[in-house]
Amino acid sequence: MNPIEFSRKWIGVELKERSATQEHFLDLCRVLGHQTPAEMDRDGTTFTFERGAAKSIGGQGWADVWGIVAYRASSPCATPTATLGR
């Protein structure tokens, strides 16, 4: 997938976060030439979807994608937040 294909697919999408976040992230991996969580970490210990994570402002939260970067998107078209570390 290239950036134009990615944009065409996701512009105007109105799915709820839960319905689209994982597919959106997988498409980002394809655009960037990065392995997906299942390709990179078959047991989900270092790169996975849906994992609890410490918030950068303190306390606990939830990462839509967890690994070296914790990725949280409020919707597929919103700007995701990412924090380094685990």
N, CA, C and O atoms as CSV, one atom per row, in Angstrom:
chain,resi,resn,atom,element,x,y,z
A,1,MET,N,N,0.853,-1.173,0.000
A,1,MET,CA,C,0.000,0.000,0.000
A,1,MET,C,C,0.900,1.238,0.000
A,1,MET,O,O,1.902,1.294,0.713
A,2,ASN,N,N,0.528,2.210,-0.801
A,2,ASN,CA,C,1.291,3.453,-0.820
A,2,ASN,C,C,0.474,4.559,-0.141
A,2,ASN,O,O,-0.705,4.363,0.153
A,3,PRO,N,N,1.094,5.723,0.110
A,3,PRO,CA,C,0.378,6.789,0.823
A,3,PRO,C,C,-0.921,7.238,0.143
A,3,PRO,O,O,-1.891,7.559,0.830
A,4,ILE,N,N,-0.954,7.266,-1.178
A,4,ILE,CA,C,-2.175,7.672,-1.880
A,4,ILE,C,C,-3.281,6.651,-1.657
A,4,ILE,O,O,-4.425,7.024,-1.396
A,5,GLU,N,N,-2.953,5.362,-1.758
A,5,GLU,CA,C,-3.950,4.315,-1.500
A,5,GLU,C,C,-4.452,4.384,-0.060
A,5,GLU,O,O,-5.643,4.215,0.201
A,6,PHE,N,N,-3.536,4.631,0.863
A,6,PHE,CA,C,-3.910,4.759,2.273
A,6,PHE,C,C,-4.903,5.909,2.456
A,6,PHE,O,O,-5.939,5.748,3.102
A,7,SER,N,N,-4.577,7.063,1.884
A,7,SER,CA,C,-5.456,8.227,2.003
A,7,SER,C,C,-6.823,7.968,1.394
A,7,SER,O,O,-7.846,8.299,1.994
A,8,ARG,N,N,-6.845,7.384,0.216
A,8,ARG,CA,C,-8.130,7.094,-0.438
A,8,ARG,C,C,-8.988,6.164,0.411
A,8,ARG,O,O,-10.208,6.316,0.487
A,9,LYS,N,N,-8.337,5.210,1.041
A,9,LYS,CA,C,-9.085,4.256,1.858
A,9,LYS,C,C,-9.662,4.916,3.107
A,9,LYS,O,O,-10.803,4.641,3.479
A,10,TRP,N,N,-8.889,5.782,3.754
A,10,TRP,CA,C,-9.278,6.268,5.073
A,10,TRP,C,C,-9.951,7.631,5.112
A,10,TRP,O,O,-10.592,7.957,6.111
A,11,ILE,N,N,-9.831,8.439,4.068
A,11,ILE,CA,C,-10.529,9.733,4.063
A,11,ILE,C,C,-12.031,9.476,4.054
A,11,ILE,O,O,-12.550,8.728,3.225
A,12,GLY,N,N,-12.705,10.110,4.988
A,12,GLY,CA,C,-14.156,10.004,5.052
A,12,GLY,C,C,-14.688,8.799,5.801
A,12,GLY,O,O,-15.902,8.639,5.924
A,13,VAL,N,N,-13.804,7.944,6.307
A,13,VAL,CA,C,-14.251,6.780,7.074
A,13,VAL,C,C,-14.908,7.268,8.366
A,13,VAL,O,O,-14.370,8.130,9.060
A,14,GLU,N,N,-16.056,6.714,8.672
A,14,GLU,CA,C,-16.790,7.133,9.868
A,14,GLU,C,C,-17.011,5.984,10.847
A,14,GLU,O,O,-17.906,6.046,11.689
A,15,LEU,N,N,-16.203,4.945,10.736
A,15,LEU,CA,C,-16.309,3.832,11.674
A,15,LEU,C,C,-15.952,4.284,13.078
A,15,LEU,O,O,-15.199,5.240,13.262
A,16,LYS,N,N,-16.482,3.609,14.038
A,16,LYS,CA,C,-16.108,3.879,15.428
A,16,LYS,C,C,-14.692,3.366,15.651
A,16,LYS,O,O,-14.211,2.485,14.939
A,17,GLU,N,N,-14.037,3.938,16.658
A,17,GLU,CA,C,-12.643,3.588,16.946
A,17,GLU,C,C,-12.432,2.079,17.023
A,17,GLU,O,O,-11.537,1.538,16.374
A,18,ARG,N,N,-13.247,1.414,17.809
A,18,ARG,CA,C,-13.086,-0.027,18.021
A,18,ARG,C,C,-13.184,-0.814,16.715
A,18,ARG,O,O,-12.557,-1.863,16.568
A,19,SER,N,N,-13.963,-0.310,15.779
A,19,SER,CA,C,-14.183,-1.002,14.510
A,19,SER,C,C,-13.046,-0.830,13.515
A,19,SER,O,O,-12.917,-1.628,12.587
A,20,ALA,N,N,-12.218,0.197,13.691
A,20,ALA,CA,C,-11.245,0.512,12.650
A,20,ALA,C,C,-9.790,0.606,13.083
A,20,ALA,O,O,-8.903,0.544,12.232
A,21,THR,N,N,-9.514,0.753,14.363
A,21,THR,CA,C,-8.153,1.065,14.798
A,21,THR,C,C,-7.122,0.026,14.364
A,21,THR,O,O,-6.060,0.397,13.863
A,22,GLN,N,N,-7.403,-1.257,14.543
A,22,GLN,CA,C,-6.396,-2.265,14.192
A,22,GLN,C,C,-6.136,-2.305,12.694
A,22,GLN,O,O,-4.985,-2.404,12.268
A,23,GLU,N,N,-7.190,-2.227,11.892
A,23,GLU,CA,C,-6.976,-2.224,10.443
A,23,GLU,C,C,-6.212,-0.970,10.010
A,23,GLU,O,O,-5.342,-1.042,9.141
A,24,HIS,N,N,-6.532,0.162,10.607
A,24,HIS,CA,C,-5.837,1.419,10.315
A,24,HIS,C,C,-4.342,1.280,10.626
A,24,HIS,O,O,-3.498,1.695,9.833
A,25,PHE,N,N,-4.022,0.692,11.788
A,25,PHE,CA,C,-2.622,0.515,12.163
A,25,PHE,C,C,-1.916,-0.457,11.218
A,25,PHE,O,O,-0.775,-0.212,10.826
A,26,LEU,N,N,-2.575,-1.553,10.849
A,26,LEU,CA,C,-1.980,-2.504,9.908
A,26,LEU,C,C,-1.684,-1.828,8.574
A,26,LEU,O,O,-0.643,-2.077,7.967
A,27,ASP,N,N,-2.597,-0.972,8.118
A,27,ASP,CA,C,-2.352,-0.237,6.882
A,27,ASP,C,C,-1.171,0.721,7.034
A,27,ASP,O,O,-0.379,0.871,6.104
A,28,LEU,N,N,-1.040,1.371,8.193
A,28,LEU,CA,C,0.130,2.216,8.435
A,28,LEU,C,C,1.414,1.397,8.334
A,28,LEU,O,O,2.396,1.848,7.745
A,29,CYS,N,N,1.407,0.204,8.901
A,29,CYS,CA,C,2.582,-0.675,8.795
A,29,CYS,C,C,2.905,-0.950,7.332
A,29,CYS,O,O,4.069,-0.910,6.933
A,30,ARG,N,N,1.885,-1.229,6.533
A,30,ARG,CA,C,2.101,-1.517,5.112
A,30,ARG,C,C,2.697,-0.313,4.387
A,30,ARG,O,O,3.634,-0.460,3.602
A,31,VAL,N,N,2.157,0.876,4.650
A,31,VAL,CA,C,2.656,2.095,4.010
A,31,VAL,C,C,4.123,2.332,4.374
A,31,VAL,O,O,4.927,2.715,3.524
A,32,LEU,N,N,4.463,2.100,5.643
A,32,LEU,CA,C,5.816,2.364,6.127
A,32,LEU,C,C,6.789,1.209,5.905
A,32,LEU,O,O,7.980,1.339,6.188
A,33,GLY,N,N,6.289,0.079,5.401
A,33,GLY,CA,C,7.154,-1.072,5.179
A,33,GLY,C,C,7.604,-1.733,6.474
A,33,GLY,O,O,8.682,-2.325,6.532
A,34,HIS,N,N,6.779,-1.632,7.510
A,34,HIS,CA,C,7.105,-2.197,8.820
A,34,HIS,C,C,6.316,-3.481,9.038
A,34,HIS,O,O,5.185,-3.604,8.567
A,35,GLN,N,N,6.899,-4.424,9.739
A,35,GLN,CA,C,6.184,-5.644,10.065
A,35,GLN,C,C,4.981,-5.324,10.957
A,35,GLN,O,O,5.019,-4.391,11.759
A,36,THR,N,N,3.919,-6.110,10.803
A,36,THR,CA,C,2.747,-5.972,11.663
A,36,THR,C,C,3.043,-6.646,13.003
A,36,THR,O,O,4.023,-7.381,13.116
A,37,PRO,N,N,2.212,-6.407,14.017
A,37,PRO,CA,C,2.459,-7.066,15.301
A,37,PRO,C,C,2.564,-8.596,15.186
A,37,PRO,O,O,3.465,-9.189,15.778
A,38,ALA,N,N,1.680,-9.230,14.452
A,38,ALA,CA,C,1.728,-10.694,14.339
A,38,ALA,C,C,2.952,-11.181,13.563
A,38,ALA,O,O,3.480,-12.255,13.850
A,39,GLU,N,N,3.401,-10.401,12.588
A,39,GLU,CA,C,4.596,-10.778,11.835
A,39,GLU,C,C,5.856,-10.636,12.674
A,39,GLU,O,O,6.792,-11.424,12.539
A,40,MET,N,N,5.878,-9.634,13.535
A,40,MET,CA,C,7.088,-9.324,14.299
A,40,MET,C,C,7.156,-10.054,15.634
A,40,MET,O,O,8.245,-10.384,16.103
A,41,ASP,N,N,6.009,-10.309,16.249
A,41,ASP,CA,C,5.987,-10.866,17.600
A,41,ASP,C,C,4.841,-11.863,17.723
A,41,ASP,O,O,3.720,-11.489,18.069
A,42,ARG,N,N,5.120,-13.104,17.445
A,42,ARG,CA,C,4.073,-14.124,17.354
A,42,ARG,C,C,3.413,-14.464,18.685
A,42,ARG,O,O,2.332,-15.053,18.689
A,43,ASP,N,N,4.026,-14.115,19.817
A,43,ASP,CA,C,3.376,-14.414,21.100
A,43,ASP,C,C,2.862,-13.159,21.811
A,43,ASP,O,O,2.304,-13.264,22.903
A,44,GLY,N,N,3.037,-11.983,21.219
A,44,GLY,CA,C,2.459,-10.760,21.748
A,44,GLY,C,C,3.112,-10.189,22.994
A,44,GLY,O,O,2.472,-9.456,23.748
A,45,THR,N,N,4.374,-10.512,23.220
A,45,THR,CA,C,5.033,-9.999,24.426
A,45,THR,C,C,5.714,-8.647,24.211
A,45,THR,O,O,5.901,-7.896,25.169
A,46,THR,N,N,6.091,-8.324,22.959
A,46,THR,CA,C,6.803,-7.074,22.722
A,46,THR,C,C,6.131,-6.134,21.728
A,46,THR,O,O,6.498,-4.961,21.654
A,47,PHE,N,N,5.158,-6.617,20.963
A,47,PHE,CA,C,4.478,-5.788,19.961
A,47,PHE,C,C,3.112,-6.397,19.744
A,47,PHE,O,O,2.992,-7.455,19.126
A,48,THR,N,N,2.068,-5.732,20.252
A,48,THR,CA,C,0.749,-6.353,20.226
A,48,THR,C,C,-0.358,-5.303,20.256
A,48,THR,O,O,-0.106,-4.132,20.541
A,49,PHE,N,N,-1.559,-5.722,19.967
A,49,PHE,CA,C,-2.739,-4.876,20.085
A,49,PHE,C,C,-3.323,-4.999,21.493
A,49,PHE,O,O,-3.155,-6.021,22.157
A,50,GLU,N,N,-4.010,-3.946,21.938
A,50,GLU,CA,C,-4.812,-3.972,23.160
A,50,GLU,C,C,-4.032,-4.418,24.404
A,50,GLU,O,O,-4.132,-5.565,24.840
A,51,ARG,N,N,-3.268,-3.501,24.952
A,51,ARG,CA,C,-2.502,-3.838,26.146
A,51,ARG,C,C,-2.480,-2.651,27.112
A,51,ARG,O,O,-2.393,-1.497,26.691
A,52,GLY,N,N,-2.559,-2.944,28.384
A,52,GLY,CA,C,-2.458,-1.902,29.400
A,52,GLY,C,C,-1.079,-1.271,29.359
A,52,GLY,O,O,-0.084,-1.938,29.078
A,53,ALA,N,N,-1.031,0.033,29.644
A,53,ALA,CA,C,0.245,0.748,29.588
A,53,ALA,C,C,0.230,1.910,30.568
A,53,ALA,O,O,-0.825,2.460,30.884
A,54,ALA,N,N,1.414,2.275,31.042
A,54,ALA,CA,C,1.548,3.440,31.919
A,54,ALA,C,C,1.388,4.708,31.085
A,54,ALA,O,O,1.931,4.805,29.984
A,55,LYS,N,N,0.645,5.674,31.610
A,55,LYS,CA,C,0.466,6.953,30.932
A,55,LYS,C,C,1.681,7.844,31.180
A,55,LYS,O,O,2.290,7.783,32.248
A,56,SER,N,N,2.029,8.665,30.203
A,56,SER,CA,C,3.161,9.574,30.360
A,56,SER,C,C,2.889,10.626,31.433
A,56,SER,O,O,3.829,11.204,31.979
A,57,ILE,N,N,1.614,10.882,31.744
A,57,ILE,CA,C,1.258,11.847,32.787
A,57,ILE,C,C,0.982,11.172,34.123
A,57,ILE,O,O,0.512,11.814,35.062
A,58,GLY,N,N,1.273,9.880,34.207
A,58,GLY,CA,C,1.062,9.113,35.430
A,58,GLY,C,C,-0.208,8.293,35.367
A,58,GLY,O,O,-1.152,8.645,34.659
A,59,GLY,N,N,-0.228,7.214,36.097
A,59,GLY,CA,C,-1.385,6.329,36.122
A,59,GLY,C,C,-1.347,5.288,35.016
A,59,GLY,O,O,-0.380,5.190,34.261
A,60,GLN,N,N,-2.401,4.529,34.940
A,60,GLN,CA,C,-2.503,3.461,33.955
A,60,GLN,C,C,-3.509,3.828,32.876
A,60,GLN,O,O,-4.463,4.565,33.125
A,61,GLY,N,N,-3.291,3.314,31.694
A,61,GLY,CA,C,-4.186,3.531,30.567
A,61,GLY,C,C,-4.200,2.326,29.664
A,61,GLY,O,O,-3.836,1.223,30.072
A,62,TRP,N,N,-4.617,2.536,28.455
A,62,TRP,CA,C,-4.758,1.438,27.500
A,62,TRP,C,C,-4.122,1.852,26.187
A,62,TRP,O,O,-4.382,2.947,25.689
A,63,ALA,N,N,-3.290,0.987,25.620
A,63,ALA,CA,C,-2.681,1.243,24.317
A,63,ALA,C,C,-3.384,0.395,23.270
A,63,ALA,O,O,-3.546,-0.812,23.447
A,64,ASP,N,N,-3.802,1.027,22.179
A,64,ASP,CA,C,-4.395,0.270,21.077
A,64,ASP,C,C,-3.352,-0.656,20.468
A,64,ASP,O,O,-3.659,-1.784,20.082
A,65,VAL,N,N,-2.114,-0.168,20.385
A,65,VAL,CA,C,-0.977,-0.975,19.932
A,65,VAL,C,C,0.143,-0.734,20.927
A,65,VAL,O,O,0.446,0.413,21.255
A,66,TRP,N,N,0.755,-1.798,21.406
A,66,TRP,CA,C,1.783,-1.689,22.436
A,66,TRP,C,C,3.069,-2.311,21.938
A,66,TRP,O,O,3.060,-3.373,21.316
A,67,GLY,N,N,4.179,-1.640,22.217
A,67,GLY,CA,C,5.502,-2.136,21.868
A,67,GLY,C,C,6.507,-1.092,22.288
A,67,GLY,O,O,6.385,-0.517,23.370
A,68,ILE,N,N,7.498,-0.834,21.457
A,68,ILE,CA,C,8.464,0.211,21.754
A,68,ILE,C,C,7.738,1.559,21.783
A,68,ILE,O,O,8.109,2.461,22.533
A,69,VAL,N,N,6.717,1.674,20.968
A,69,VAL,CA,C,5.850,2.851,20.971
A,69,VAL,C,C,4.450,2.396,21.334
A,69,VAL,O,O,3.946,1.429,20.764
A,70,ALA,N,N,3.819,3.076,22.271
A,70,ALA,CA,C,2.420,2.797,22.594
A,70,ALA,C,C,1.579,3.752,21.767
A,70,ALA,O,O,1.762,4.967,21.839
A,71,TYR,N,N,0.667,3.214,20.987
A,71,TYR,CA,C,-0.121,3.982,20.023
A,71,TYR,C,C,-1.566,3.996,20.470
A,71,TYR,O,O,-2.154,2.953,20.754
A,72,ARG,N,N,-2.131,5.190,20.530
A,72,ARG,CA,C,-3.531,5.338,20.940
A,72,ARG,C,C,-4.195,6.320,19.997
A,72,ARG,O,O,-3.774,7.474,19.917
A,73,ALA,N,N,-5.215,5.896,19.286
A,73,ALA,CA,C,-5.954,6.776,18.389
A,73,ALA,C,C,-7.386,6.893,18.874
A,73,ALA,O,O,-8.011,5.894,19.230
A,74,SER,N,N,-7.904,8.101,18.888
A,74,SER,CA,C,-9.287,8.272,19.307
A,74,SER,C,C,-10.247,7.926,18.174
A,74,SER,O,O,-11.414,7.622,18.420
A,75,SER,N,N,-9.764,7.970,16.940
A,75,SER,CA,C,-10.502,7.498,15.776
A,75,SER,C,C,-9.480,7.319,14.667
A,75,SER,O,O,-8.393,7.893,14.742
A,76,PRO,N,N,-9.796,6.536,13.636
A,76,PRO,CA,C,-8.803,6.302,12.595
A,76,PRO,C,C,-8.365,7.562,11.862
A,76,PRO,O,O,-7.272,7.589,11.296
A,77,CYS,N,N,-9.176,8.590,11.858
A,77,CYS,CA,C,-8.825,9.819,11.147
A,77,CYS,C,C,-8.219,10.869,12.060
A,77,CYS,O,O,-7.770,11.915,11.589
A,78,ALA,N,N,-8.200,10.607,13.357
A,78,ALA,CA,C,-7.614,11.552,14.303
A,78,ALA,C,C,-6.105,11.370,14.335
A,78,ALA,O,O,-5.582,10.352,13.883
A,79,THR,N,N,-5.424,12.347,14.862
A,79,THR,CA,C,-3.981,12.237,15.031
A,79,THR,C,C,-3.717,11.315,16.220
A,79,THR,O,O,-4.133,11.617,17.339
A,80,PRO,N,N,-3.030,10.196,15.992
A,80,PRO,CA,C,-2.768,9.283,17.127
A,80,PRO,C,C,-1.741,9.873,18.074
A,80,PRO,O,O,-0.933,10.722,17.696
A,81,THR,N,N,-1.789,9.413,19.293
A,81,THR,CA,C,-0.748,9.782,20.246
A,81,THR,C,C,0.175,8.591,20.399
A,81,THR,O,O,-0.267,7.442,20.373
A,82,ALA,N,N,1.430,8.862,20.555
A,82,ALA,CA,C,2.406,7.789,20.726
A,82,ALA,C,C,3.368,8.179,21.830
A,82,ALA,O,O,3.780,9.334,21.934
A,83,THR,N,N,3.718,7.210,22.648
A,83,THR,CA,C,4.707,7.458,23.695
A,83,THR,C,C,5.776,6.386,23.615
A,83,THR,O,O,5.481,5.205,23.427
A,84,LEU,N,N,7.004,6.807,23.758
A,84,LEU,CA,C,8.100,5.847,23.731
A,84,LEU,C,C,8.204,5.148,25.054
A,84,LEU,O,O,7.860,5.704,26.098
A,85,GLY,N,N,8.679,3.931,25.009
A,85,GLY,CA,C,8.884,3.160,26.227
A,85,GLY,C,C,7.743,2.225,26.524
A,85,GLY,O,O,6.764,2.168,25.780
A,86,ARG,N,N,7.865,1.500,27.600
A,86,ARG,CA,C,6.852,0.507,27.959
A,86,ARG,C,C,6.359,0.768,29.331
A,86,ARG,O,O,5.498,0.041,29.827
